[in-house]
Amino acid sequence: MINKIERFVKEQMGEDVTGHDWHHVERVRNNALLIAAKENAGDKYIIEMAALLHDIPDEKLNASAEAGREKLDSFLASLGLEGAVKQQINEIVYSISFKGGQGTELPSFEAKVVQDADRLDAIGAIGIARAFAFGGKKGQPIYAPELTVREHMTLEEYRSGKSSSINHFYEKLLKLKDLMNTETARRMAEERQSFMEAFLKQFYREWECDK
């Protein structure tokens, strides 16, 4: 079953250049299983499947939210999973997105683990690389001082509003450490948070030509 899911995800996301490729999915899967093991809790089978499939219906990676939902629904139906298992996977996949900071109450411990693993991959060195890859794909500038940081956003503003990759740190990435659900993820996030803060400090020094 896991092999089937891996093949499907690689087919769907293997060529992605926005930071949502197969390697991102694999890191999320590995971190989710690590967190579950450290916390000694959760259904590892559900966690692994949901982690592998978490980006499949994402509207920013599909023609529309409906198209993404249909893609996931069709694939899950092809697997012949029990109804309860499909429901658990769907609940996790559709509840863990950041969505502009609009918090959604998570339905299970498994969802908390997958969300933590996904958020860990959005911060630190890899998070920095992914932020600029995604910003470039969206046509955003690296930094534009005239663009102010958006503190409160609707989902539409978060998806489509004008911003920069540097602003994205303040609009999302730097907030994630304090939004982790598990103690294991909070510990893992500390070093990644410090790395991002150091990066931003150096970025502004170079931007201002500060010798």
VENRAGI-V81806 format. One record per residue. N is the residue number from 1. RES is the residue in one letter. PHI is phi in degrees with one decimal (999 if undefined). PSI is psi in whole degrees, -180 to 180 (999 if undefined). NEAR is the number of other C-alpha atoms within 12 Angstrom. Layout:
# VENRAGI-V81806
n->(N N)
res->(RES RES)
phi->(PHI PHI)
psi->(PSI PSI)
near->(NEAR NEAR)
This chain:
# VENRAGI-V81806
n->(1 2 3 4 5 6 7 8 9 10 11 12 13 14 15 16 17 18 19 20 21 22 23 24 25 26 27 28 29 30 31 32 33 34 35 36 37 38 39 40 41 42 43 44 45 46 47 48 49 50 51 52 53 54 55 56 57 58 59 60 61 62 63 64 65 66 67 68 69 70 71 72 73 74 75 76 77 78 79 80 81 82 83 84 85 86 87 88 89 90 91 92 93 94 95 96 97 98 99 100 101 102 103 104 105 106 107 108 109 110 111 112 113 114 115 116 117 118 119 120 121 122 123 124 125 126 127 128 129 130 131 132 133 134 135 136 137 138 139 140 141 142 143 144 145 146 147 148 149 150 151 152 153 154 155 156 157 158 159 160 161 162 163 164 165 166 167 168 169 170 171 172 173 174 175 176 177 178 179 180 181 182 183 184 185 186 187 188 189 190 191 192 193 194 195 196 197 198 199 200 201 202 203 204 205 206 207 208 209 210 211)
res->(M I N K I E R F V K E Q M G E D V T G H D W H H V E R V R N N A L L I A A K E N A G D K Y I I E M A A L L H D I P D E K L N A S A E A G R E K L D S F L A S L G L E G A V K Q Q I N E I V Y S I S F K G G Q G T E L P S F E A K V V Q D A D R L D A I G A I G I A R A F A F G G K K G Q P I Y A P E L T V R E H M T L E E Y R S G K S S S I N H F Y E K L L K L K D L M N T E T A R R M A E E R Q S F M E A F L K Q F Y R E W E C D K)
phi->(999 -63.3 -62.2 -62.5 -65.8 -58.1 -61.5 -62.9 -65.1 -61.3 -64.2 -80.2 -125.7 -60.5 -100.5 -63.5 -119.8 -98.5 94.3 -117.2 -85.8 -59.1 -65.4 -61.5 -60.3 -64.4 -64.8 -62.9 -58.2 -65.2 -68.6 -62.9 -67.4 -64.1 -61.7 -60.6 -66.7 -65.8 -80.8 54.0 -156.2 93.4 -85.8 -62.9 -65.8 -63.9 -60.1 -65.6 -65.0 -66.3 -62.1 -65.7 -100.9 -62.6 -99.7 -57.3 -90.7 -55.7 -64.0 -75.2 -110.8 -132.5 -62.9 -162.8 -62.2 -64.8 -64.1 -65.4 -64.3 -63.2 -61.6 -67.5 -58.1 -63.9 -68.5 -60.9 -62.7 -71.3 -83.8 69.8 -74.5 -63.7 -56.6 -66.1 -68.8 -59.1 -63.4 -62.0 -62.9 -61.3 -59.7 -68.5 -58.2 -89.8 -111.7 -96.7 -66.5 -69.2 49.6 71.7 89.9 -82.2 -64.0 -113.6 -66.1 -82.7 -83.0 -161.7 -62.9 -59.5 -64.8 -62.6 -66.5 -66.1 -62.3 -59.3 -64.2 -65.8 -70.8 -62.0 -76.9 -95.8 -126.7 77.1 -61.2 -67.7 -60.7 -62.1 -60.3 -67.6 -61.2 -75.0 -64.1 -69.5 -61.0 -63.8 -63.1 -81.7 80.6 -86.3 -70.6 -59.5 -155.5 -142.1 -54.4 -73.5 -88.5 -79.4 -68.4 -88.7 -81.3 -127.3 -132.1 -75.7 -60.8 -64.7 -65.3 -63.6 -75.2 -121.1 -68.1 -78.8 -154.3 -134.1 -64.3 -66.0 -59.9 -60.3 -59.9 -81.5 -79.8 -143.9 -58.8 -72.1 -85.3 -69.1 -55.1 -79.9 -103.4 -65.0 -92.2 -109.9 -63.6 -59.1 -67.0 -61.5 -66.5 -65.1 -76.1 -56.8 -65.0 -66.0 -63.1 -61.9 -64.4 -64.6 -63.0 -66.3 -60.3 -63.5 -60.0 -67.7 -58.6 -67.3 -61.2 -71.9 -62.4 -87.1 55.2 -86.3 -88.6)
psi->(-46 -39 -40 -44 -42 -46 -43 -46 -41 -40 -40 -33 2 -29 6 141 14 5 8 38 -175 -37 -36 -48 -43 -40 -40 -45 -48 -42 -36 -44 -36 -46 -45 -40 -44 -37 -15 49 162 157 107 -33 -47 -43 -46 -45 -44 -39 -42 -32 3 -27 -5 -46 4 127 -28 -10 6 169 -30 168 -38 -41 -40 -41 -43 -38 -47 -45 -45 -42 -44 -38 -34 -17 -18 32 156 151 -40 -36 -45 -41 -43 -43 -46 -43 -41 -52 -41 1 -10 -6 149 -43 49 18 3 98 136 133 128 143 -13 166 -38 -39 -39 -40 -47 -40 -44 -44 -40 -41 -33 -34 -7 -2 173 -163 -45 -38 -40 -48 -43 -37 -44 -32 -45 -42 -42 -42 -35 -6 21 149 157 -49 139 100 -25 -16 114 154 133 114 -41 124 143 168 -39 -41 -39 -41 -40 -10 159 129 -169 166 -38 -42 -31 -29 -43 -29 -23 -61 -44 -12 -18 -34 -43 -4 4 146 -32 154 -39 -47 -37 -41 -42 -30 -23 -53 -38 -38 -45 -38 -43 -41 -41 -39 -47 -40 -46 -38 -47 -34 -45 -36 -40 6 42 113 999)
near->(18 20 13 18 29 26 18 26 33 24 15 27 30 21 16 25 22 25 32 38 29 30 24 35 38 32 28 36 38 28 32 45 36 26 39 34 21 19 22 18 23 24 26 28 22 37 42 39 41 47 45 45 47 44 43 45 35 30 24 27 29 21 15 15 18 17 18 25 25 20 26 34 24 18 26 30 17 16 20 15 19 14 14 13 21 25 21 29 37 35 29 37 40 32 30 39 33 31 24 27 26 21 17 21 18 25 21 26 29 39 41 39 47 53 46 45 45 47 44 45 38 39 37 30 24 26 34 33 26 30 37 28 25 29 28 21 21 23 18 23 23 26 26 18 16 12 18 19 23 22 19 18 21 17 18 15 18 25 23 18 23 24 32 33 34 37 30 40 34 26 29 34 39 34 25 37 34 21 27 33 32 33 21 27 38 24 20 29 36 23 18 28 33 20 21 32 24 18 23 26 16 16 18 18 13 12 16 11 9 10 8)
